Amino acid sequence: MTNEELERKMEFIVEHQAQFASDIQQLGDAQARTEQNLVRTEQVVSGLANVVDQGLRVTQEGFRDVNAKIDVLVNSQIALTQAQSRTEENLKNTDAKIDALVDSQIALTEAQSRTDENLKRTDENLKRTDENLKRTDENLKDVNAKIEALTQAQSRTEENINRTGENLKNLIALVDRYLREGRNGESRR
């Protein structure tokens, strides 16, 4: 190998050595920046870990709160379901009562219809009764007039009987006197 070749190889090695040293310097600078970035990254990760930890605690508290609310909702739903069952049972009872009431109303309407018919017949009977009462009243007036006439005739008859009784007494007294005086049909001379 010649000097020149040797020099070139040395120059090449020196250049590469310089390039290598420069690259190592750059790597060192990059390493320093990486370390700084790593420190900052650790700080950010630590901060994020704190945030995540706090978020986790808040989330857990939120879950507890949500679970408590869900428990209340579940209990409320159970109570609502039970109340709904009671309401449905009450509706069945109410439906039965309404059916009975409707049946009763139908029977009442039919009874009212029969009562109306009976009242109509009763009104007709009352009209006939009024007519009969009018005729009876007229008949009673005739009867009263006849009774009055009979009463007057009775009074006259009693007066005649009384006069006849008086006349008979007088006749008896006269016959008795004639008989006592001896006038038995014989003439007194």
C-alpha positions as CSV (number, residue, x, y, z in Angstrom):
1,M,0.0,0.0,0.0
2,T,1.3,3.3,-0.9
3,N,1.6,6.4,1.1
4,E,-1.0,8.0,-0.8
5,E,-3.4,5.2,-0.3
6,L,-2.6,5.1,3.3
7,E,-3.2,8.8,3.6
8,R,-6.4,8.4,1.9
9,K,-7.5,5.7,4.1
10,M,-6.4,7.7,7.1
11,E,-8.2,10.7,5.8
12,F,-11.2,8.5,5.2
13,I,-10.9,7.2,8.8
14,V,-10.4,10.7,10.2
15,E,-13.4,12.0,8.3
16,H,-15.4,9.1,9.5
17,Q,-14.1,9.6,12.9
18,A,-15.1,13.2,12.8
19,Q,-18.4,12.3,11.3
20,F,-18.7,9.6,14.0
21,A,-17.8,12.1,16.7
22,S,-20.3,14.6,15.3
23,D,-23.0,11.8,15.1
24,I,-22.2,10.8,18.7
25,Q,-22.5,14.5,19.7
26,Q,-25.8,14.7,18.0
27,L,-26.8,11.4,19.6
28,G,-25.8,12.8,23.0
29,D,-27.9,16.0,22.3
30,A,-30.7,13.9,21.2
31,Q,-30.3,11.7,24.2
32,A,-30.4,14.8,26.5
33,R,-33.5,16.0,24.7
34,T,-35.1,12.6,25.0
35,E,-34.3,12.5,28.7
36,Q,-35.9,15.9,29.1
37,N,-38.8,14.7,27.1
38,L,-38.9,11.6,29.2
39,V,-39.0,13.7,32.4
40,R,-41.7,15.8,31.0
41,T,-43.6,12.7,29.8
42,E,-43.2,11.2,33.3
43,Q,-44.6,14.4,34.8
44,V,-47.5,14.4,32.3
45,V,-48.1,10.7,32.9
46,S,-48.0,11.3,36.7
47,G,-50.4,14.2,36.3
48,L,-52.6,12.1,34.0
49,A,-52.4,9.3,36.6
50,N,-53.6,11.7,39.3
51,V,-56.4,12.9,37.0
52,V,-57.4,9.4,36.0
53,D,-57.3,8.4,39.7
54,Q,-59.5,11.4,40.6
55,G,-61.7,10.6,37.7
56,L,-61.9,7.0,38.7
57,R,-62.9,8.0,42.3
58,V,-65.5,10.5,40.9
59,T,-66.7,7.8,38.5
60,Q,-66.9,5.3,41.3
61,E,-68.8,7.8,43.5
62,G,-71.0,8.5,40.5
63,F,-71.6,4.8,40.0
64,R,-72.5,4.4,43.7
65,D,-74.9,7.3,43.3
66,V,-76.3,5.9,40.1
67,N,-76.6,2.4,41.7
68,A,-78.4,4.0,44.7
69,K,-80.7,5.8,42.3
70,I,-81.2,2.6,40.2
71,D,-82.0,0.7,43.5
72,V,-84.6,3.4,44.3
73,L,-86.0,3.1,40.8
74,V,-86.1,-0.7,41.0
75,N,-87.9,-0.5,44.4
76,S,-90.2,2.2,43.0
77,Q,-90.9,0.0,39.9
78,I,-91.7,-3.0,42.2
79,A,-94.0,-0.8,44.2
80,L,-95.6,0.5,41.1
81,T,-96.0,-3.0,39.7
82,Q,-97.7,-4.0,42.9
83,A,-99.9,-0.9,42.9
84,Q,-100.7,-1.6,39.2
85,S,-101.8,-5.2,40.2
86,R,-104.0,-3.8,43.0
87,T,-105.4,-1.2,40.5
88,E,-106.2,-3.9,38.0
89,E,-107.9,-6.0,40.7
90,N,-109.9,-2.9,41.8
91,L,-110.8,-2.3,38.2
92,K,-112.1,-5.9,37.9
93,N,-114.1,-5.4,41.0
94,T,-115.3,-2.0,39.7
95,D,-116.2,-3.6,36.4
96,A,-118.2,-6.2,38.2
97,K,-120.0,-3.6,40.2
98,I,-120.7,-1.5,37.1
99,D,-122.1,-4.6,35.4
100,A,-124.3,-5.2,38.4
101,L,-125.3,-1.6,38.4
102,V,-126.2,-1.7,34.7
103,D,-128.2,-4.9,35.2
104,S,-130.0,-3.2,38.1
105,Q,-130.6,-0.1,36.0
106,I,-132.0,-2.3,33.2
107,A,-134.3,-4.0,35.7
108,L,-135.3,-0.6,37.2
109,T,-136.1,0.7,33.7
110,E,-138.2,-2.3,33.0
111,A,-140.0,-1.9,36.3
112,Q,-140.4,1.8,35.6
113,S,-142.0,0.9,32.2
114,R,-144.3,-1.6,33.9
115,T,-145.1,1.1,36.6
116,D,-145.8,3.6,33.8
117,E,-148.2,1.1,32.1
118,N,-149.9,0.4,35.5
119,L,-150.2,4.2,36.1
120,K,-151.7,4.6,32.7
121,R,-154.3,1.9,33.5
122,T,-154.8,3.4,36.9
123,D,-155.5,6.8,35.3
124,E,-158.0,5.1,32.9
125,N,-159.6,3.4,35.9
126,L,-159.7,6.7,37.8
127,K,-161.4,8.3,34.9
128,R,-164.0,5.5,34.8
129,T,-164.3,5.8,38.6
130,D,-164.8,9.5,38.3
131,E,-167.5,8.9,35.7
132,N,-169.1,6.3,38.0
133,L,-168.8,8.6,40.9
134,K,-170.6,11.3,38.9
135,R,-173.3,8.9,38.0
136,T,-173.4,7.7,41.6
137,D,-173.6,11.3,42.8
138,E,-176.5,12.0,40.3
139,N,-178.1,8.7,41.5
140,L,-177.6,9.8,45.1
141,K,-179.2,13.1,44.4
142,D,-182.2,11.3,42.9
143,V,-182.1,8.9,45.9
144,N,-181.9,11.9,48.3
145,A,-184.7,13.6,46.5
146,K,-186.8,10.3,46.8
147,I,-185.7,9.9,50.4
148,E,-186.8,13.5,51.0
149,A,-190.1,12.8,49.3
150,L,-190.4,9.6,51.3
151,T,-189.5,11.5,54.5
152,Q,-192.2,14.0,53.7
153,A,-194.6,11.3,52.8
154,Q,-193.6,9.5,56.1
155,S,-194.2,12.7,58.0
156,R,-197.6,13.1,56.4
157,T,-198.3,9.4,57.0
158,E,-197.3,9.9,60.7
159,E,-199.5,13.0,60.9
160,N,-202.3,11.0,59.4
161,I,-201.6,8.1,61.7
162,N,-201.6,10.5,64.6
163,R,-204.8,12.0,63.5
164,T,-206.2,8.6,62.8
165,G,-205.0,7.6,66.3
166,E,-206.7,10.7,67.8
167,N,-209.8,10.0,65.8
168,L,-209.7,6.4,66.9
169,K,-209.3,7.5,70.5
170,N,-212.1,9.9,70.1
171,L,-214.2,7.2,68.4
172,I,-213.4,4.7,71.2
173,A,-214.2,7.2,73.8
174,L,-217.4,8.0,72.0
175,V,-218.3,4.3,71.7
176,D,-217.3,3.8,75.2
177,R,-219.5,6.7,76.4
178,Y,-222.4,5.4,74.3
179,L,-222.1,2.1,75.8
180,R,-221.9,3.4,79.3
181,E,-224.8,5.5,78.8
182,G,-226.6,2.5,77.6
183,R,-227.2,3.5,74.2
184,N,-226.4,0.3,72.6
185,G,-228.0,1.2,69.6
186,E,-231.2,1.6,71.4
187,S,-232.8,4.9,71.3
188,R,-233.4,6.7,74.4
189,R,-236.6,8.0,74.9
